[in-house]
Amino acid sequence: FFFAGTAASNMYLVPVENVASADIKGTSHHAQISDVAFPKGYSELFATCSSAEIRVWHSGTLQELMRIQVPNLECNCLVFPSCGTAILSGWSDGKIRSFKPQSGELKYVINEAHKLTGVGNSSGGVVPQNGVTSLCPTNDTRKLISGGADGKVRVWAVSKGQQVMLASMQEHKGPISSLVVNEDDSMCVSASADGSCIVWQLAGMMPYVRANALFAANFFKAALYGPQEAQLLT
């Protein structure tokens, strides 16, 4: 026997006497990983996205459980809602796709969620992603917040039967790299490559307006609330 690896990141155990009966022993993505997500409060499995595919893995055995492919596109981001009943994903064609986590079957598609081509960076650099670049469901799973390479932050009311846009907010001058919502779903934070993080009001008398912002001379890649939500980690 000998091991053979392929350009598609597959590893085979090949018998010398019969090469045609090679047995696959391991597999992985063959391009860069765009996002990794765990279901809320559950660490037995996780999902990754790279190029035109999403893979679900078992944490204990590190074996691939399921693969979802959308040819000729690139999956930029993915996330599990808190109920764990879907895999929400953002794609380079500007669409949001929701898949069933056990079968990989398509549940729904939000068309034209964001523009295909980004607005660029304030520094003039090249935007590596197009379409939908970040997703964050609210904790009650009734809304979905999306960010795109067009710099827009959008809020969607999602249900089994329909998906409706509630608001579209644009103050960023660069692609959205990260979104996070607080525990009571009253605010969310968007981080952008334009060097800003904006806190958005999602509830109250004046929803879907900027509540606060911070600026720095760098590219924000991610933002998180601290344990007590008294700090913002970037």
N, C-alpha and C positions, 0 to 999 in steps of 0.2 A: 504494500500500500504506500501511497504518497499523497500529500496534501497539495491542492491546486487552488489558487485564488484568481478571481476574475476582475475585470474592470468595473463590473456592476457590484462589487463588494460582496460576492458570494464565495464561500470556502467549501471545497468538496474533498471528500476522502475517496481517492481513486485506486481501485485494485489494478495492479500492473498487468495481470492476465486479461482483464476485460475492462478497458477504459470506458466503454459505453454504460457500464453499470455504476457510475460514480454516484456517491451518496452525499447530499448536501449536509454540512455540519454547522454552518453558521452563515448569517446574512446581516447586512447593515445597509444604511444609506450610502450612496456613492457620491453624494454632493454635500455641501455644507448644511448643517442643521439650522433651520430658521427659528424654530420654537420648540419648547418642551412644556408639557402640562400634566399635572396630576389631578385626579378628581378630588374635590374638597373633602378632607377628613378620611381619605382612603389612599393608602400607599402601596397596595398590592399590584397595581398596574399604572402605567403612564403612557402618554402618547407623544410622538415626535413628528415633525413635518420637515420635509426637504424636497426641493424641486417639485415634481408633480405628484407627490405621494404623501400620505399620512400612514404611520405605522403605530400600532398599539402593542406594548410590550408587557410581559410579566416581570415584576421587579425581582422576585425571588430566583427564578431560573434564567432571567434575561433572554427568554425565548420570545420570538415574534408571535403574537396571537392573531393579528388581523392587519390587512393592508388595504388602503383605499387609494385609488389612483384616478387622476383626472388628466388625461394626456395633453401635452403641449401647453400646460399652464404651470404656474409656480405658487405653492402654498406659502404665504408669508407668516401666518400666525394661526394658532388654534387655542381653544380653551374649553373646559368642561363647565357647564352651569352647575350650581350648587346641588341641584337635584340629581345630577349624573345621568340624565336621560338622553343626552345628545353630545356630539362632538361638533362644536362651532368652529368654523374655519374661514379665514379671509384669503382671497386669491388675487393673483396679478391681473385678472380680467375685470376687476372692480366688483366682483360678486361675493356675497357671503353665502356659504353652503353649510347646511346642518345635516349631519349623518347620525344614524342610529349606532350607539356604541357597541352593540353586540354583533350586528350583522353587517354594518357598514353601508346599509341602504340609505339612499338620499331621502331626507325628510322634507326639506324645503330649500328654496334658493331665493335670496334677495337680490334682484337684478339692479345694476347701476347703483350699487350702494355708495361707491366712490369712483372718481374719474380714473381712467386707466393710467394716465401720465401724471407724474408728480409735479409740484411747483418748484422743485429744486431746493437747495439749501441757501441760507443767507450768505454763506461764504463763497457761493458759486460752485461748490463741489457737485459731483454727480450723485444722483439719488439711486441707490442700488435696488430699490423696490418700487413697484407700481401697484396701483389698485388699493386693496384693503390691507393695511399694515398693522393694525392692532384691534383687539376685541376684548370686551369686558362685560359679562352679564351682571345684572344687579342681583343681590342676594335673594330677593323674592322671586327671581327668574321671570318676572313679567316684562322686563325691559332689557335691551341689549344696546351697549354703547360701542360704537365703531369709530376708528380713526383711519385716515387714508393718507396716501402720498400727496393728495391735493391739499393737505393741511386742515381739512374739515374734521370736526367731531360731531357725530350724529347719534341721536337717540331713537331707538326703535321699540315699538310695542310689539312683542312677539307672542304668538299663541299657536296652537296646533293648526288653526284654520287660516290665519292671516298674519302678515307682518306689515306694520304701518309706521312710517317715519313721523316722529313727534316733533323733532327739532333738528336743525342743522346750524352748528356754531362754528364760526371761523374767525380766529384772531392769530393763529399760528401762520408763520411764513415758510414753514418747512414741513416735511412729512411727520406724522405722528408715530412715535416709536413705542409708546407704552400708555396704557390706561389702567386706572385702579379706582374702585368705588369704596366708600367708607361703609361701616357696618350697618347703619340704618338707611342706606341708599339715598341720603339727602345731598351728597356731594360726590364728585369724582375729580380725579386729577389726570391731566393729559401732559405727557412729556414729549418734546419735539426736538428735531435736529436743528431747529432755529435758535437753540440756546434758551428756551423758556419752558417753564412748567406752569400750567394754568389750572386753578381750582374752579370748577364749575358748580353752580347751584342747580340741583335737580328737583328740588321740592320747595314748598313755601309759596309766598305771595308772588314772587318774581322768579319762576324757574327758568333754567336754561340761559343764564347770564353768568358772566365772570364774577366770581367772588373774591379772588386773590390771584396773584401771579408772582413768580420769581424768575430772575434772569441771571445768566452767567455766560461767560465767554467760552462755552464748550458745547458739545453735542450731547443732549440728554438721551440716554439709551433706555432708562427704566426709572420708575417712581413707585414707591410703596409707602403706605401708612405705617407708622410705628405701632407697637402693641397697644398703647393707650390712645392712639390717633392724635397724640399731641405733637408728633414730629412727622416730617415728610423725609423719607430716605430716597436718595437719588443715586 
